[in-house]
Amino acid sequence: MHWLADILAAIGVVLNGIPQGIMAMSLGFAVFPTTFSFVFAAAVNGVFSSVAPLSFQAESLALTGNLGQTQRERTSIIFWGSIVMCLIGFTGTLTKIVTFMGNNIMSGMMAGVGIMLAKIALEMAKHQPKNGYLSILIAVLTYLITKDLVWTIVLSVVGTSLFAVFVQHYRVSLPDNVTSRRFNFTKPILNIHIIRGALSLACLNIGANISYGLLTGQMTKIKPNPVDLNLLTSTQALADMGTSLLGGAPVETIISATASAPEPVIAGIIMMLIMAVILFTGWLPKIGKYVPSASIAGFLFILGIFITFPENAATALQGSSAVIAGITLVITALVDPFTGLASAAVLKFILPLFGLGV
C-alpha cells in the first residue's frame, strides 16, 4: 500500500500549491508556461533521486509582486534572480555564503520575511476588506484548532471563495496573458530597480533553500540529510529561468509533506506531475475566476506570523551575533531581503570595532 500513501501525500501538497498558483495568476503570471518548470524539476528529481520537490511558494510570489509593478518587471526580476542562483548552484557557493553570514543572520533575514508576509496579507485585506479579513479570520481559527497548514490553506481559500461567489456574486475575468495556453516570449529588462529585486529574490531563495530544503530532508528520517542544496538550487534556478522568459510564474523550494511518504522521491515526482497536468490542461485559470486574490491573505498571515517568524526569530536572537541578526531582521522587514543581508555583511566588519556583534 506504499503507492497509496505516496499518492495521498502528493495530493496534499497539490492542495497546498493550488491557492498559491491562483495567487501567481493574480499577480499577472501566465501559469501554462510554468508546466515546463514542474516537468523539468520532476525529471531532475527522478534522475538524481532528490527528495525535495519544487512548487509555487507564497514567499517568493509575495516578494516579487511587491517589488515589481508590472508583469514584465516581475518576470525580469525572476529571470535575473535565477541567473544569480545558477551561479551560486553551479559553483557550490551556497554553503559558503551561509557559513560566512552565519545561521543567526540567515534566520534573522527569514524572520524579517515573515513580517513582510504578514504586512502583505494586511495590505491585501485593506484593498478587499470583506474577503481579506474573512480569509485571515478563517485561517487563524483553523490553524489554532488544527495546527495543520494544509487545512488552513484549504479552508481559508475555499471559505472566502464561497462567500465571494454566493454572497458577493464574485467572478473575475483574468487577463489573456494569464489564461493563454501558448508560449509568449517575454524579453527581460534590466535597470537598478530590477537588479535590486533580483538580488532580493536571490537572498530569499538562499534562505528558503537552506531552511525549507533541509527541513524537507529531515522529514524523510534519512541520515545524513539527503538533500543536496547545490542540486536543489541549480534545479530551481534553471526552472525559473526558462519559465520567466515565457511569462510564467516562479517555482521554488517548499516544505513538502511528500518527504514523509514511504517513497519520498516518487511522491515528490507524482506531486509535480499532477501540478503540471493541472496547468497544462488549463484547469487552474478556470478555478481562479471564482477565487478572489485576497483569499490567500489568511495563508500569508499564518505563514508569516505563526510559521516563518517565531522559529527563525528565536534562532536569530541567540548567541554572540544576535545584535547583527536583529538588525538584519528589522531591515529585511522594512526594506527587502537583499538590503537586510547586505547590511548584515557590512555590520559584521563595523560592529566588532565598537565591541558589538561578531
C-alpha positions in Angstrom: 0.0 0.0 0.0 3.0 2.3 -0.2 1.8 3.6 -3.5 -1.5 4.8 -2.0 0.4 6.7 0.8 2.7 8.3 -1.8 -0.3 9.5 -3.9 -2.2 10.8 -0.8 0.9 12.8 0.2 1.3 14.1 -3.3 -2.4 15.2 -3.4 -2.0 17.0 -0.1 0.9 19.1 -1.4 -1.0 19.8 -4.6 -3.9 21.2 -2.5 -1.2 23.4 -0.9 0.1 24.6 -4.3 -3.3 25.4 -6.0 -4.1 28.5 -3.9 -0.6 29.8 -4.4 -0.9 29.2 -8.1 -4.0 31.3 -8.0 -2.0 34.0 -6.3 0.5 33.8 -9.1 -2.3 34.5 -11.6 -3.5 37.4 -9.6 0.0 38.9 -10.0 -0.2 38.6 -13.8 1.9 35.4 -14.3 0.9 33.0 -17.0 0.6 29.6 -15.5 0.6 27.5 -18.7 4.4 28.1 -19.3 5.1 27.0 -15.7 4.2 23.5 -16.8 7.8 23.4 -18.0 9.2 24.1 -14.5 7.3 21.2 -12.9 8.1 18.7 -15.7 11.8 19.8 -15.6 12.1 19.5 -11.8 10.3 16.1 -11.8 12.8 14.8 -14.4 15.8 16.1 -12.4 14.5 14.6 -9.1 13.9 11.3 -10.9 17.5 11.2 -12.4 19.2 12.3 -9.2 16.8 10.7 -6.7 16.2 14.1 -5.0 13.5 14.2 -2.2 13.0 18.0 -2.4 10.3 19.0 -4.9 9.5 22.5 -6.2 6.2 24.2 -6.3 4.5 27.6 -6.1 5.9 29.4 -3.0 3.9 32.2 -1.3 7.0 34.0 -0.1 8.7 34.4 -3.5 5.4 35.3 -5.1 4.6 37.9 -2.5 8.1 39.4 -2.7 8.1 39.5 -6.5 4.7 41.0 -6.6 5.8 43.6 -4.0 9.0 44.6 -5.8 7.7 44.5 -9.4 5.0 46.9 -10.6 4.2 45.2 -13.9 4.2 41.7 -15.3 7.4 42.4 -17.3 9.2 43.8 -14.3 8.2 40.7 -12.2 9.4 38.2 -14.9 12.6 40.2 -15.3 13.2 40.0 -11.5 12.7 36.3 -11.7 15.0 35.9 -14.7 17.9 37.8 -13.3 17.4 36.3 -9.9 17.6 32.9 -11.4 20.9 33.9 -13.1 22.3 34.7 -9.7 21.1 31.4 -8.2 22.5 29.5 -11.2 26.0 30.9 -10.5 25.5 30.0 -6.8 24.3 26.5 -7.5 26.8 25.6 -10.2 29.8 26.8 -8.2 28.6 25.2 -5.0 28.9 28.5 -3.1 25.6 28.3 -1.3 27.0 26.7 1.8 30.0 29.1 1.7 27.6 32.1 1.8 25.7 30.6 4.8 29.0 29.9 6.6 30.2 33.4 6.1 26.9 35.1 7.2 26.2 32.6 10.0 23.0 30.8 10.9 21.8 33.6 13.1 21.9 36.2 10.4 20.2 33.9 7.8 17.5 33.2 10.4 17.1 37.0 11.0 16.6 37.5 7.3 13.9 34.8 7.2 12.2 36.2 10.3 12.1 39.6 8.6 10.5 37.9 5.6 7.8 36.5 8.0 6.9 40.1 9.0 6.9 41.1 5.3 4.4 38.3 4.5 2.1 39.4 7.4 2.3 43.1 6.1 1.4 42.0 2.6 -1.6 40.0 3.9 -2.9 43.0 5.8 -2.4 45.2 2.6 -4.5 42.6 0.7 -7.2 42.8 3.4 -7.2 46.7 3.1 -7.9 46.5 -0.6 -10.6 43.8 -0.3 -11.7 44.1 3.3 -14.5 41.6 3.4 -12.6 38.8 1.6 -9.2 39.6 3.1 -10.2 39.8 6.8 -12.6 36.8 6.4 -9.7 34.8 5.0 -7.4 35.9 7.9 -10.1 35.0 10.4 -10.8 31.6 9.0 -7.0 30.9 8.7 -6.2 31.9 12.3 -9.1 29.8 13.7 -8.3 26.8 11.6 -4.6 26.9 12.4 -5.2 27.3 16.1 -7.5 24.3 16.1 -5.7 22.0 13.7 -2.1 23.2 13.7 -2.2 21.9 10.1 -1.1 24.3 7.3 -2.8 22.3 4.5 -6.2 22.6 6.2 -5.5 26.2 6.9 -4.9 26.9 3.2 -7.9 24.9 2.0 -10.5 26.2 4.4 -9.4 29.8 4.3 -9.3 29.9 0.5 -12.5 27.8 -0.1 -14.4 29.6 2.7 -13.5 33.0 1.3 -14.2 32.0 -2.3 -17.7 30.6 -1.4 -18.5 33.8 0.4 -17.3 35.8 -2.6 -19.3 33.7 -5.2 -22.6 33.2 -3.3 -22.8 36.4 -1.3 -20.9 38.9 -3.4 -21.6 37.1 -6.7 -17.9 37.4 -7.5 -16.3 36.5 -10.8 -13.2 37.9 -12.3 -12.1 38.0 -15.9 -8.4 37.1 -15.9 -6.1 38.8 -18.4 -5.4 36.9 -21.7 -1.7 36.5 -20.8 -2.7 34.7 -17.6 -5.1 32.2 -19.3 -3.4 31.8 -22.6 -2.3 28.3 -23.4 0.6 29.4 -25.6 4.2 30.3 -25.1 4.8 34.0 -25.4 8.5 35.1 -25.2 8.9 37.9 -22.7 12.2 39.8 -23.1 13.7 40.7 -19.7 14.6 44.2 -18.9 17.5 45.4 -16.7 17.7 48.5 -14.5 18.6 49.4 -10.9 15.1 48.6 -9.7 15.2 45.1 -11.4 18.7 44.4 -10.1 17.7 45.2 -6.5 14.6 43.0 -6.9 16.6 40.1 -8.4 19.1 40.2 -5.6 16.3 40.4 -3.0 14.7 37.3 -4.6 18.0 35.5 -4.7 18.6 36.3 -1.0 15.2 35.0 -0.1 15.8 31.8 -2.1 19.2 31.3 -0.4 17.4 31.3 3.0 14.5 29.2 1.7 16.6 26.6 0.0 18.6 26.1 3.2 15.7 26.1 5.7 13.0 24.5 3.6 15.3 22.2 1.7 17.0 20.8 4.8 13.7 20.6 6.7 12.2 18.6 3.9 15.2 16.3 4.1 14.8 15.9 7.8 11.2 14.8 7.3 12.4 11.7 5.4 14.2 10.4 8.6 17.1 9.5 6.4 20.6 10.3 7.8 22.7 12.1 6.9 20.3 14.7 5.4 19.6 13.5 1.8 19.0 17.0 0.3 21.8 18.3 -2.0 21.5 22.1 -1.6 23.6 22.8 -4.7 21.5 20.5 -6.9 18.3 21.9 -5.4 19.5 25.5 -6.1 20.5 24.7 -9.7 17.3 22.9 -10.5 15.2 25.8 -9.1 17.2 28.4 -10.9 17.1 26.7 -14.3 13.3 26.1 -13.9 12.7 29.7 -13.1 15.0 31.0 -15.9 13.1 29.0 -18.6 9.6 29.8 -17.4 10.3 33.5 -16.8 11.2 34.0 -20.4 7.8 32.8 -21.3 6.0 35.0 -18.7 5.5 32.1 -16.3 5.4 32.1 -12.5 8.4 31.1 -10.4 8.6 27.7 -8.6 10.7 27.4 -5.5 11.7 25.2 -2.7 8.9 24.3 -0.3 8.4 22.3 2.9 6.8 19.3 1.3 4.8 16.6 3.0 5.9 14.2 0.2 9.1 13.8 2.2 7.3 11.8 4.9 5.8 9.4 2.3 7.1 5.8 2.1 8.8 6.7 -1.2 9.6 10.4 -0.9 11.3 10.7 -4.3 8.3 9.1 -6.1 5.8 11.0 -4.1 7.5 14.3 -4.9 7.6 13.4 -8.6 3.9 12.5 -8.6 3.1 15.8 -7.0 4.9 17.8 -9.6 3.4 15.9 -12.5 -0.1 16.4 -11.1 0.6 20.1 -10.9 1.9 20.0 -14.5 -1.3 18.4 -15.7 -3.4 21.0 -13.9 -1.5 23.8 -15.5 -1.2 22.2 -19.0 -4.9 21.5 -19.2 -5.9 25.0 -18.2 -7.8 23.9 -15.1 -6.2 26.4 -12.8 -7.4 29.5 -14.6 -10.9 28.1 -14.6 -10.8 27.7 -10.9 -9.1 31.1 -10.5 -12.1 33.0 -12.0 -14.0 32.3 -8.8 -11.3 32.9 -6.3 -10.6 36.5 -5.1 -6.9 37.4 -4.8 -7.4 38.3 -1.1 -8.4 34.7 -0.3 -4.7 34.0 0.1 -4.3 36.7 2.8 -5.1 34.3 5.6 -2.5 31.8 4.4 0.2 34.5 4.0 -0.6 35.8 7.5 -0.3 32.4 9.1 2.8 31.6 7.2 4.4 34.8 8.2 3.4 35.2 11.9 3.0 31.6 13.0 5.4 29.6 10.8 8.2 31.7 9.5 8.8 34.4 12.1 8.8 32.6 15.5 11.3 29.8 14.9 13.6 32.0 12.8 13.5 34.9 15.3 14.2 32.6 18.2 17.3 31.3 16.4 18.4 34.8 15.2 18.3 36.4 18.6 20.6 33.8 20.3 24.4 33.8 20.5 27.1 36.5 20.1 25.8 37.6 16.7 22.3 38.4 17.9 22.7 42.1 17.5 23.5 41.9 13.8 20.8 39.2 13.3 18.3 41.5 15.0 19.2 44.4 12.8 19.0 42.1 9.7 15.5 41.1 10.8 14.3 44.7 11.1 15.9 46.0 7.8 14.5 43.0 5.9 11.0 43.6 7.3 11.2 47.3 6.5 13.0 47.2 3.1 13.8 43.8 1.5 15.9 40.7 2.0 18.9 41.8 -0.1 19.2 45.1 1.8 18.9 43.1 5.1 21.7 40.7 4.2 23.9 43.4 2.6 23.6 45.5 5.8 24.5 42.4 7.8 27.6 41.8 5.8 28.7 45.4 6.4 27.9 45.3 10.1 30.0 42.1 10.5 33.0 44.3 9.8 31.9 47.5 11.5 30.3 46.4 14.8 33.2 44.5 16.2 35.2 47.8 16.1 32.7 49.0 18.8 32.7 45.8 20.7 29.3 44.6 19.4 28.5 41.5 17.4 30.9 39.2 15.7 
